[in-house]
Amino acid sequence: MPVNPELVGRVFAPTSPYLVGREKVREFARSVFAEDPRHFDPGAARARGFADVVAPPTFAIVVQEQTLAQLLGEPDSGIVLEHVLHAEQRFRYSRPIVAGDELTATLTVSGVRALGGNTMVTSDAEVRDAAGEHVVTTTSVLVVGGGDS
């Protein structure tokens, strides 16, 4: 089954809240070789005006992953995981993610287009904090491989 072009404009339910933990921020920072002390030391983060340790910019993918799981699990999507390549990722921040944030994300599929024998699926996950304030919008482009995809 090919990728369903009617995915464009589809909005998924908000994810369950994700509580950003200090140790998760530290683990992620180590995994991406981020060395800034504000990712590890609450005192260094407070000295820069933050309530707790600050997540590296790409940490938002941890929250976005829940939304992509919704998309990939959509029965009528036509997307077969084994044929998917994550081609591009972008982040548009209103403010950094900080330990203690409780974040939810809502995914919208913004584009489906053919490219050779493949299909590019673009989606935007809007991430908000517990107060409903925008934190970051993540944009992913998935390439769904040819053949039956």
Helices and strands as residue ranges (DSSP letters): G 5-7, E 18-19, H 22-31, G 37-39, H 42-47, G 57-59, H 60-72, G 81-83, E 84-93, E 102-115, E 118-128, E 134-144
